[in-house]
Amino acid sequence: MASSSGGKRPGSNPGADKSRAWRDRTKLTHAGNTPFENHGIVNPPVYHASTVLYETVEELRRKEKAPFDYVTYGRTGTPTSWAFENAVAALEEADRAIAMPSGLGAIAGALYAFLKAGDHVLMTDTAYFPTRKLCDNQLAKVGIETTYYDPMIGADIEKLIQPNTRVIYMESPGSHTFEVQDVPAIAAVAKARGIVTMIDNTWASPLFFKPLRHGVDLSLHAATKYIVGHSDVMMGIIAMKEEHFMTVKSQVHGMGYSVGPDDCYLALRGLRTMSARLAQHQQTALRLADWLQKRPEVERVLHPALSGTPGHEFFKRDFAGSSGLFSVILKPCSDTQLTAMLDGMRLFGMGYSWGGYESLIIPSNIAQARTATRWKADGPMLRLHAGLEDPDDLIADLEAGFARLRSNLTGESAAE
Ligand SMILES: *Cc1c(COP(=O)(O)O)cnc(C)c1O
């Protein structure tokens, strides 16, 4: 394919990419696909490649000068990974995107690209827990220091900047507790000091929040979640402007990261239907949140689209919609009661992920995952993912769960 251009990466010249002018749903449907470079077939071919042959020494030398813009070796990328990367780049209003073997891989790759021994990173206190572990273990081991900050800090982040601060990292809304950050304010402070900003944009997906539009340098995703959307592939992606591409690509290439063609194909296939899926996730989550708010067993619902969640005003200002993941704090109850509720759920599965088509529920204990702020709630917290089931069936499942919780009031037995 693309033999007329000598296997050059399509869309690598940003000015030539017509998909830039499209609206999001059009990008979702068409960006990254080049059917007429492949017999008119709608979807890109799945290239299983390690060895790539060069016909002449001249061609070999030309392509080796720009290995990331040509097919040069399986690990550097193929038209299958490019199709996925170009589609996400278009959606993120970025020039480039780099697919990674997992979301955590994308986070690690992005951080390592800009940090070296002796540097300092400002990390939101509400970061995805494995991101925190990465800072506390892997980054600390090579002499990179982390300071956690209150996600609601806004422009006051300036006070935490040290002479060796190289990266400010955001995640908005925050993991499990859903605080929405004042991203433009933080990005503006960083920009004035020449500090690189990055954000975990997994919750909003590239559809509901555009980090680069708000001054952020790198947008990171666990594509595993909404982009793949079917609970069957691990994948990450880093989106950025051209100016950061070589820094990130040479780092992650140098560390040997590479993505498999079948996984890239599935991620791109997931992406094509993301707007339809997210519209339903959004609607169902709002319906469940509204229902839960009125329940006597519930203390508080933590959902960025509900007033009362910290940063709700930034959500209204900066986001185009909300996704399917949110939390609820129950009124104090015994562990036996909680267990009775969760063990009997029929539709809500218990599992550490989200973003697939299915509903999930998980008890979360985040007290030990906060150091810059103090998390206080009297009752237990549950994190829910609203899947694509009929919301009435989901409500019935929750209602039966609350009945089990109530009937175990004395804490004698978890059995029904
Ligand atoms: C799941 C998740 C990740 C990590 O993605 P993996 O693909 O599981 O490595 C990162 N950030 C957030 C917010 C996540 O939910």
The ligand as an SDF file (V2000), in Angstrom:
LIG
                    3D

 15 15  0  0  0  0  0  0  0  0999 V2000
   -6.9670    2.3950   33.2240 C   0  0  0  0  0  0  0  0  0  0  0  0
   -6.3830    3.7390   33.3700 C   0  0  0  0  0  0  0  0  0  0  0  0
   -5.0450    3.9950   33.0480 C   0  0  0  0  0  0  0  0  0  0  0  0
   -4.0910    2.9120   32.6410 C   0  0  0  0  0  0  0  0  0  0  0  0
   -4.4220    2.2860   31.4540 O   0  0  0  0  0  0  0  0  0  0  0  0
   -3.9870    0.7770   31.1490 P   0  0  0  0  0  0  0  0  0  0  0  0
   -4.2830    0.6040   29.7330 O   0  0  0  0  0  0  0  0  0  0  0  0
   -4.7580   -0.0800   32.0940 O   0  0  0  0  0  0  0  0  0  0  0  0
   -2.4940    0.7000   31.4410 O   0  0  0  0  0  0  0  0  0  0  0  0
   -4.5950    5.2900   33.1440 C   0  0  0  0  0  0  0  0  0  0  0  0
   -5.3880    6.2870   33.5550 N   0  0  0  0  0  0  0  0  0  0  0  0
   -6.6680    6.0820   33.8870 C   0  0  0  0  0  0  0  0  0  0  0  0
   -7.4880    7.2330   34.3300 C   0  0  0  0  0  0  0  0  0  0  0  0
   -7.2100    4.8040   33.8170 C   0  0  0  0  0  0  0  0  0  0  0  0
   -8.4750    4.5950   34.1770 O   0  0  0  0  0  0  0  0  0  0  0  0
  1  2  1  0
  2  3  1  0
  2 14  2  0
  3  4  1  0
  3 10  2  0
  4  5  1  0
  5  6  1  0
  6  7  2  0
  6  8  1  0
  6  9  1  0
 10 11  1  0
 11 12  2  0
 12 13  1  0
 12 14  1  0
 14 15  1  0
M  END
$$$$
